[in-house]
Amino acid sequence: MILTLALRNLLHDRIRLTVTLVGILFSIVLVAVQLGLYLGSSRMITANIGKSDADLFVTTFGAKSFEDGGILLTDRERHQALATPGVQSVVPIVVAFAEWRKPAGGSTRVVVVGSDSDDHGLIPWSLAEGTLEDIKAPDAIAVDRSYLGELGINGIGDTAQIATGRVKVRALTSGIRSFTQSPYVYTTLNRARQLLNVDGDKLTFLLVKLAPGADKMAVQADLQQRLESADVLTKDEFESRSLKQWLFRTGAGLALIGGAILGSLVGTVIVAQTLYSSTKDHIHEFATLRALGSSKGYIHKVILAQAGLSAVIGYALGMTIALLILYASRNSALPLVMTPGLAFWLFALTVAMCAISALSAIVKVTKIDPATVFAR
């Protein structure tokens, strides 16, 4: 009976119901897009760190992110790390920004990632064309197919120039995007050093793999003591540092979260105003129910049921549109991400938003005097 009464109240004024659903829909879409961008950005920022086969990262002291490590470490640090008890292997990689010169003229920035696939430290994943063996060929590189237009090339076999060196595309990946919008270019360690014109013992990171049974925290502390001029970080610590650098120090993350909060507030205000107006229009009906002996709790349940129905319908419509936007963004430079956890959180947010909105209507109903029904 409660749901029936609540549904009839909602359908009594369909224009007002439409306004309510549009408010919820707008809020859900905005929050989903903002948080989807936040998750998508987070995944791009941490992708190379997460895909690396390492338990610990040795970085230049104060390195803020994967792209911002510099090329300041040497083989000396590598040998010191290898001599540390509990360390199974130490893989050097080089990461740095460089200028990409397009075949037809013009240039753009790329991030050169140099790592030998035989070491299994960090290799380009999600290969769509070509193989890891192809990347070992002279001048060979791998780039993501989504950046072909930006790089001024068409695909496998095309040539270009990075800094002062000639390169040839031998492999293409799919879905490896960069938050900085500077495409990742994967090649061998020595080739990366040649392109970047650095000494043969220079490197950016050391990827440390621990021996089975080794205590990660103990090895990390030992390494940090041996390598006083470097930082020794776990994967989680390095990912957290990179996220902090790109999302919060640049303000991008705060803008996305702020947009999500704004969407929630707008939706709450719209739903609250609509539920309040609906309750006010039906105030005499609620007074009649009170005069017939209905408790305040019963009437409150009716109002909360109205809010709940609005939440479910608005959420369904909003998520449908959000998923369409997510699908449309899948090949964009900044794709949205939707996870089951985020979808559940959005539903909980919608229900909470509508429940909070119902408070204004409940306050109005609480003040009803049943005698008003006889005064009409």
C-alpha positions in Angstrom: 0.0 0.0 0.0 2.9 2.4 0.8 4.5 1.9 -2.6 1.1 2.2 -4.4 0.4 5.5 -2.7 3.9 6.8 -3.3 3.7 5.9 -7.0 0.3 7.6 -7.4 1.7 10.7 -5.7 4.6 10.7 -8.2 2.4 10.1 -11.2 -0.2 12.7 -10.2 2.0 15.5 -11.7 4.0 13.9 -14.4 5.7 17.2 -15.4 7.0 17.5 -11.8 8.1 13.8 -11.9 10.0 14.5 -15.1 11.8 17.4 -13.5 12.7 15.2 -10.6 14.1 12.4 -12.8 16.0 14.9 -14.9 17.6 16.3 -11.8 18.7 12.9 -10.6 19.7 11.9 -14.1 21.9 15.0 -14.5 23.5 14.4 -11.1 24.2 10.7 -11.9 25.7 11.4 -15.3 27.9 14.3 -14.0 29.1 12.3 -11.0 29.7 9.2 -13.2 31.6 11.1 -15.8 33.8 13.0 -13.3 34.6 9.9 -11.2 35.0 7.9 -14.4 37.6 10.4 -15.6 39.3 10.3 -12.2 39.6 6.5 -12.4 40.7 6.6 -16.0 43.3 9.2 -15.2 44.5 7.2 -12.2 44.9 4.0 -14.3 46.9 5.9 -17.0 49.2 7.4 -14.4 50.0 4.2 -12.7 49.7 1.7 -15.7 53.5 1.3 -16.3 54.2 1.0 -12.6 51.5 -1.6 -12.1 52.5 -3.6 -15.2 56.1 -3.8 -14.1 57.4 -7.1 -12.7 58.9 -5.5 -9.6 58.5 -5.6 -5.9 60.4 -2.4 -5.2 61.3 0.6 -7.3 64.7 2.4 -6.8 64.3 5.9 -8.1 66.2 9.1 -8.1 65.8 10.9 -4.8 62.6 12.9 -4.9 61.3 11.5 -8.2 57.7 12.6 -8.3 56.3 10.2 -11.0 57.1 7.6 -13.6 57.8 10.2 -16.2 59.7 12.5 -13.9 62.5 10.2 -12.7 65.4 11.8 -14.6 68.4 9.8 -15.8 70.6 10.1 -12.8 71.2 6.6 -11.5 74.1 4.4 -12.6 75.2 0.8 -12.7 76.8 1.4 -9.4 73.4 1.6 -7.6 72.4 -1.6 -9.5 75.4 -3.5 -8.3 74.7 -2.3 -4.7 71.1 -3.5 -5.0 72.2 -6.9 -6.4 74.5 -7.3 -3.4 71.6 -6.8 -0.9 70.3 -10.0 0.8 66.8 -11.0 -0.3 67.2 -9.5 -3.8 66.7 -11.9 -6.7 67.1 -9.5 -9.7 67.5 -5.9 -10.5 66.4 -4.6 -13.9 67.4 -1.2 -15.2 65.1 1.0 -17.3 65.3 4.4 -18.8 62.4 6.8 -19.0 62.5 10.4 -20.3 60.6 12.9 -22.3 62.0 13.5 -25.8 61.1 15.4 -29.0 59.4 13.3 -31.8 59.8 14.8 -35.2 57.1 13.8 -37.6 57.9 12.6 -41.1 55.9 15.3 -42.8 57.2 18.1 -40.6 56.4 19.3 -37.1 57.1 17.8 -33.8 55.5 16.6 -30.5 56.7 15.3 -27.2 56.9 11.6 -26.3 58.0 9.6 -23.3 60.8 7.1 -24.3 60.7 3.9 -22.2 63.8 1.8 -22.6 63.7 -1.8 -21.2 64.9 -5.2 -22.5 62.1 -7.7 -22.8 64.5 -10.5 -21.9 64.8 -9.0 -18.4 60.9 -9.0 -18.0 61.1 -5.8 -16.0 58.7 -3.6 -18.0 57.6 -4.6 -21.5 54.8 -3.1 -23.7 51.7 -5.0 -22.9 48.6 -5.4 -25.0 50.4 -5.8 -28.3 48.0 -5.5 -31.2 50.5 -5.8 -34.0 54.1 -7.0 -34.0 56.0 -8.9 -31.3 58.5 -8.3 -28.6 61.1 -9.8 -30.9 60.3 -7.2 -33.5 61.2 -4.4 -31.0 64.7 -5.8 -30.7 65.4 -5.0 -34.3 67.7 -2.0 -35.0 65.9 1.4 -34.6 62.7 -0.5 -33.7 60.0 1.0 -31.4 56.5 0.3 -30.3 53.8 2.9 -29.9 50.1 2.9 -29.2 47.8 2.9 -32.2 45.6 5.6 -30.7 48.4 8.1 -31.1 49.2 7.4 -34.8 47.6 10.6 -36.0 49.3 12.7 -33.3 52.7 11.2 -34.2 52.1 11.8 -37.9 52.4 8.2 -39.0 50.2 5.5 -40.3 51.4 2.3 -38.7 53.9 -0.6 -38.9 56.9 0.3 -41.1 56.7 4.1 -40.8 59.8 6.0 -39.7 60.4 9.1 -37.7 63.0 10.8 -35.6 63.4 11.0 -31.8 65.9 13.7 -30.7 68.8 13.0 -33.1 68.0 9.3 -33.8 66.0 7.6 -36.5 63.3 5.1 -35.4 61.0 2.7 -37.2 57.6 1.5 -35.9 57.8 -2.3 -35.6 54.9 -3.0 -33.1 51.7 -1.4 -32.1 49.9 -1.6 -28.7 46.3 -1.0 -27.9 45.0 0.9 -25.0 48.3 2.2 -23.5 47.5 5.9 -23.1 49.4 8.7 -21.3 47.9 11.1 -18.8 50.4 13.8 -19.9 49.2 13.3 -23.5 52.8 12.5 -24.5 52.7 9.1 -26.1 54.8 6.3 -24.7 57.5 5.0 -27.0 58.9 1.6 -26.1 62.3 0.4 -27.2 65.3 -1.5 -25.9 67.4 -0.1 -23.1 70.5 0.6 -25.2 68.5 2.1 -28.0 66.8 4.4 -25.5 70.2 5.6 -24.2 71.3 6.3 -27.8 68.2 8.3 -28.6 68.5 10.3 -25.4 72.2 10.7 -25.9 73.2 9.5 -22.4 76.0 7.4 -21.2 75.8 3.6 -21.4 75.6 3.1 -17.6 72.9 5.7 -17.0 69.4 4.7 -16.0 66.1 6.1 -14.5 64.7 3.3 -12.3 65.8 0.0 -10.9 63.1 -2.7 -10.8 63.9 -4.9 -7.8 62.5 -8.4 -7.7 62.7 -10.2 -4.3 63.8 -13.7 -3.7 61.0 -16.1 -2.6 60.3 -15.7 1.1 62.2 -12.4 1.4 60.7 -9.8 3.8 59.8 -6.8 1.6 60.0 -4.2 4.3 63.3 -5.5 5.6 64.8 -5.5 2.1 63.4 -2.1 1.4 65.0 -0.7 4.6 68.4 -2.4 3.8 68.3 -1.0 0.3 67.5 2.5 1.5 70.4 2.4 3.9 72.8 1.3 1.1 71.4 3.7 -1.5 71.4 7.0 0.5 71.1 9.1 -2.7 68.1 7.3 -4.0 64.5 6.5 -2.9 63.4 2.9 -2.5 59.7 2.6 -2.9 57.1 -0.2 -3.0 54.8 -0.3 -6.0 51.9 1.1 -3.9 54.1 3.9 -2.6 55.3 4.9 -6.1 51.8 4.7 -7.5 50.6 6.9 -4.7 53.4 9.4 -5.3 52.6 9.6 -9.0 48.9 10.1 -8.4 49.6 12.9 -5.9 51.9 14.6 -8.4 49.6 14.5 -11.5 46.1 14.6 -9.9 46.5 16.8 -6.9 49.6 19.0 -7.3 48.3 20.0 -10.8 44.8 20.4 -9.5 43.2 18.0 -12.0 42.0 15.5 -9.4 40.5 18.2 -7.2 38.6 19.6 -10.3 37.2 16.2 -11.1 36.2 15.5 -7.5 34.8 19.0 -7.1 32.6 18.5 -10.2 31.3 15.2 -8.7 30.4 17.0 -5.5 28.7 19.8 -7.4 26.6 17.3 -9.3 25.5 15.7 -6.1 24.5 19.0 -4.6 22.6 20.1 -7.7 20.7 16.8 -7.8 19.9 16.9 -4.1 18.5 20.4 -4.3 16.3 19.6 -7.4 14.9 16.5 -5.8 14.3 18.2 -2.4 12.4 21.1 -4.1 10.3 18.7 -6.1 9.5 16.4 -3.2 8.7 19.4 -1.0 6.3 20.8 -3.6 4.6 17.5 -4.1 4.1 17.1 -0.4 2.7 20.6 -0.1 0.3 19.9 -2.9 -0.9 16.7 -1.1 -0.9 18.2 2.3 -4.7 17.8 2.8 -4.5 14.1 1.7 -1.8 13.5 4.3 -3.9 15.4 6.9 -6.8 13.1 6.0 -4.6 10.0 6.5 -3.6 11.5 9.9 -7.3 12.1 10.8 -8.1 8.4 9.9 -5.5 7.3 12.4 -2.4 6.9 10.2 0.8 7.3 12.2 3.5 9.9 11.4 5.8 7.0 10.7 3.4 5.6 8.0 3.3 9.0 6.2 7.1 9.3 6.5 7.4 5.9 4.9 5.2 7.1 2.0 7.5 10.1 1.4 10.6 8.0 1.7 9.1 5.5 -0.8 8.5 8.4 -3.2 12.2 9.3 -2.8 13.2 5.7 -3.3 11.2 5.2 -6.4 12.6 8.4 -7.8 16.1 7.2 -7.0 15.7 3.8 -8.7 14.2 5.2 -11.9 16.6 8.2 -12.1 19.6 5.9 -11.4 18.5 3.5 -14.2 18.2 6.4 -16.7 21.3 8.1 -15.6 23.5 5.0 -15.7 22.2 4.1 -19.2 23.4 7.5 -20.4 26.6 7.3 -18.5 27.4 3.9 -20.0 26.7 5.2 -23.5 29.2 8.1 -22.8 31.7 5.6 -21.4 31.4 3.5 -24.5 31.8 6.5 -26.8 35.0 7.5 -24.9 36.7 4.1 -25.2 39.0 5.2 -28.0 39.5 8.8 -26.8 42.7 10.2 -25.3 41.1 10.1 -21.9 38.7 7.2 -21.6 36.2 6.9 -18.8 36.3 3.9 -16.4 33.3 2.3 -14.8 33.8 -0.4 -12.2 31.2 -2.5 -10.3 32.3 -0.7 -7.1 31.7 2.7 -8.7 28.3 1.7 -10.0 27.3 0.5 -6.6 28.6 3.6 -5.0 26.6 5.8 -7.4 23.5 3.9 -6.6 24.1 4.3 -2.8 24.8 8.0 -3.5 21.5 8.4 -5.4 19.5 6.7 -2.7 21.2 8.9 0.0 20.7 12.0 -2.1 16.9 11.3 -2.5 16.6 10.3 1.2 18.2 13.6 2.3 15.9 15.4 -0.1 12.9 13.8 1.5 13.7 15.4 4.9 12.3 18.8 3.8 9.0 17.1 2.9 9.0 15.1 6.1 9.5 18.2 8.2 6.5 19.8 6.4 4.3 16.7 7.1 5.4 16.5 10.7 3.7 19.9 11.3 0.3 18.7 9.9 -2.7 19.2 12.3 -5.3 16.5 11.5 -8.0 19.0 12.4 -7.3 20.9 9.2 -9.1 18.3 7.3 -12.4 19.2 9.0 -11.8 22.9 8.6 -12.1 22.8 4.8 
